[in-house]
């Protein structure tokens, strides 16, 4: 069965990855602007010691502005499943239902990070098991009356199959230089009988590379020439046309950008999200 997403008719939604990179007043003002511009979610990456803990930062962000908050994304191998689930459920309670748990099996190279921290290095299959266990623990904590939305980052076939069973939003991870056709095929091959929102992150806009979303030395010209899904043109009008094209061709309707383009794309959000 194919995904029961509403395809081109599903409304656009936009999120911003807003890591804490400066002083607190500047970051808090950034969160306010993101909400005022009409973005759906303020998101935090999961890079230990390079920025504050996602759960703590998101709890603060939710008090700064009336906006949804989420992880983009928890790396499952960094914590026991029960701990991630406890954090996620706690955020749902404290934000009064405005939290979305993004989770994945771990970014490329996370094996070295796990070794450096003295943590076990699970196999790819075991990492997916950790994702499944985390979501199961979260559902138990939420109980029958609650439901924390889960966004799962996927690449391989096994991850896509798991997401089809447990995720509310499926985001199709990619390397910046991956051919557009390969990512498009991955989206088209996603099958579920459930109503699932489809998503992708866009780390490069024009010559701007967003921190924690792509390597800083990413060849932006090569991405533009390859018509990469990781790239958007910098002009809001051209970007809006490209996002309409992606929704029409793939059904993806939730797009995530970096905070360094949030102000520039405010007109795009106003146009596409109906603000």
C-alpha positions in Angstrom: 0.0 0.0 0.0 1.2 3.5 -0.7 1.4 6.2 2.0 -2.0 7.7 2.9 -0.5 11.2 3.1 -2.6 13.8 1.4 0.2 14.5 -1.1 -0.2 17.9 -2.8 -3.2 18.8 -0.7 -1.4 18.5 2.7 -0.7 22.0 4.0 2.9 23.2 4.0 4.7 23.3 7.4 8.1 24.7 8.1 10.6 24.2 10.9 13.9 26.0 11.9 16.9 24.3 13.4 18.0 26.9 16.0 21.0 25.7 18.0 22.4 27.9 20.8 25.4 29.5 19.1 25.7 32.9 20.8 24.5 34.6 24.0 21.2 33.8 25.6 19.4 37.1 24.8 20.3 36.8 21.1 19.1 33.2 21.0 15.8 34.0 22.8 15.1 36.9 20.4 15.8 34.5 17.5 13.2 32.1 18.9 10.7 34.9 19.1 11.3 35.9 15.5 11.0 32.4 14.3 7.6 32.1 15.9 6.5 35.6 14.7 7.4 34.6 11.1 5.0 31.8 11.2 7.3 28.8 11.4 5.7 25.7 12.9 8.6 24.5 15.0 11.8 25.5 16.7 14.1 22.6 16.5 17.4 21.6 18.3 20.1 19.3 17.1 21.7 16.6 19.3 25.4 17.3 19.4 26.7 16.9 23.0 28.9 19.7 24.4 28.7 21.7 21.1 25.4 23.3 22.3 23.1 22.9 25.3 21.1 19.7 25.9 18.1 19.7 23.5 15.5 19.0 26.2 16.7 21.9 28.4 16.9 24.3 25.5 13.5 23.4 24.1 11.9 23.8 27.5 13.3 27.3 27.6 12.2 28.0 23.9 8.7 27.0 24.7 8.5 29.7 27.4 9.9 32.3 25.1 7.3 32.0 22.3 4.0 30.2 21.6 5.6 27.8 19.1 6.0 24.1 18.7 9.4 22.7 19.7 11.2 19.5 18.7 14.4 17.6 18.5 16.1 17.3 15.0 17.0 14.7 15.8 17.8 12.7 19.0 20.6 10.3 18.2 19.2 7.0 19.7 22.6 5.5 20.6 23.5 8.4 22.9 21.0 7.6 25.6 19.1 4.6 27.0 15.6 4.4 25.4 13.8 5.0 28.7 15.8 8.2 29.3 15.0 9.6 25.9 11.4 8.7 26.3 11.2 10.2 29.7 12.7 13.5 28.4 10.3 13.5 25.5 7.2 12.8 27.6 8.3 15.4 30.1 8.6 18.0 27.3 5.1 17.1 26.1 3.7 17.7 29.5 5.6 20.9 30.3 4.9 22.5 26.9 1.2 21.4 27.0 1.5 19.3 23.9 3.8 21.5 21.8 6.7 19.0 21.6 7.6 16.7 18.7 10.3 14.1 19.2 12.6 13.7 16.3 14.7 10.6 16.5 17.1 8.6 14.3 19.6 5.9 14.4 22.5 8.3 14.5 24.3 10.6 12.1 27.3 9.5 10.0 30.4 9.1 12.1 28.6 8.7 15.4 30.5 5.5 16.0 33.7 7.5 16.8 31.8 9.8 19.1 30.3 6.8 21.0 33.8 5.3 21.5 35.2 8.6 22.7 32.4 8.8 25.3 32.9 5.2 26.4 29.5 4.2 25.2 28.6 0.9 23.4 28.7 1.0 19.6 25.6 -0.8 18.5 25.3 -2.3 15.0 22.9 -0.6 12.5 20.2 -3.1 13.3 20.7 -2.6 17.1 20.5 1.2 16.6 17.1 0.8 14.9 16.0 -1.4 17.8 16.9 1.5 20.2 14.6 3.8 18.1 11.8 1.2 18.3 12.3 0.8 22.1 12.4 4.5 22.7 9.1 5.1 20.8 7.5 2.2 22.6 8.5 3.6 26.0 7.2 7.0 25.0 3.8 5.6 24.0 3.6 3.9 27.4 4.5 7.1 29.2 2.0 9.1 27.1 -0.8 6.7 28.0 -4.1 6.4 26.2 -4.9 10.1 26.5 -1.7 11.5 25.2 0.3 11.2 22.0 3.7 12.8 21.5 4.3 13.2 17.7 7.4 11.3 16.5 9.4 12.4 13.6 11.8 9.7 12.4 14.8 10.3 10.2 15.4 7.5 7.7 17.7 6.4 4.9 17.8 2.6 4.5 15.0 0.2 3.7 14.8 -1.1 7.3 14.6 2.4 8.8 11.8 3.3 6.3 9.9 0.1 7.3 10.2 0.9 11.0 9.1 4.5 10.4 6.1 3.2 8.5 5.0 1.4 11.6 5.8 4.0 14.4 6.3 7.5 13.0 3.9 10.4 12.6 6.4 12.3 10.4 9.1 10.7 8.2 12.0 12.8 7.3 14.2 11.6 4.5 17.8 12.0 5.5 20.4 12.6 2.7 24.0 13.6 2.2 24.4 17.0 0.6 25.9 15.6 -2.6 23.4 12.8 -3.0 21.7 12.8 -6.5 18.2 14.2 -6.5 17.0 11.0 -8.3 18.2 8.8 -5.4 16.4 10.8 -2.8 13.3 11.0 -4.9 13.3 7.3 -5.4 13.6 6.8 -1.6 10.6 9.0 -1.0 8.5 7.3 -3.7 9.4 3.8 -2.3 8.1 4.7 1.2 4.9 2.7 1.8 2.5 2.7 4.7 -1.2 2.4 5.3 -1.1 5.1 8.0 -1.5 8.8 7.6 2.1 10.0 7.7 3.6 13.5 7.1 6.6 13.5 4.8 9.5 15.8 5.5 13.0 16.7 4.4 15.7 19.1 5.8 17.4 21.6 3.5 20.8 22.6 4.8 22.0 24.8 1.9 20.3 28.0 0.6 22.3 29.9 -2.0 25.8 30.0 -0.7 24.7 29.7 3.0 25.3 26.4 4.8 23.4 25.9 8.0 25.4 24.8 11.1 24.7 21.2 12.3 22.9 20.4 9.1 25.8 20.0 6.6 29.6 20.3 6.7 30.8 23.9 6.5 32.9 23.2 3.5 30.0 21.9 1.4 30.3 22.8 -2.2 27.2 24.9 -2.7 27.8 25.5 -6.4 28.0 21.8 -7.0 24.7 21.2 -5.2 23.0 24.0 -7.3 24.3 22.5 -10.5 23.1 19.0 -9.5 19.6 20.2 -8.7 20.2 18.7 -5.2 17.3 18.3 -2.7 19.8 19.7 -0.1 19.8 23.0 -2.0 17.3 25.9 -2.4 17.8 29.1 -4.4 18.1 32.1 -2.1 15.3 34.2 -3.6 12.1 33.5 -1.6 10.0 33.5 -4.8 12.2 30.9 -6.5 12.4 28.9 -3.4 8.6 28.8 -3.1 8.3 27.5 -6.7 10.8 24.8 -5.9 9.0 23.7 -2.7 5.7 23.5 -4.6 7.5 21.4 -7.2 8.8 19.0 -4.5 5.4 18.7 -2.8 3.7 18.0 -6.1 6.3 15.4 -7.2 6.9 13.6 -3.9 4.2 14.5 -1.4 6.8 16.1 1.0 5.1 19.0 2.8 7.2 19.7 5.9 10.5 21.4 5.3 13.2 22.3 7.7 15.8 25.1 7.3 18.6 26.5 9.4 18.2 29.5 11.6 20.6 31.6 9.4 17.9 31.8 6.7 14.8 32.1 8.9 14.5 35.9 8.4 15.1 35.7 4.7 12.5 33.1 4.1 9.8 34.8 6.2 8.0 35.9 3.1 8.1 32.3 1.7 6.5 31.0 4.9 3.8 33.8 4.8 3.0 32.8 1.2 3.0 29.0 1.5 1.8 28.5 5.1 -1.1 31.0 4.6 0.1 33.7 7.0 
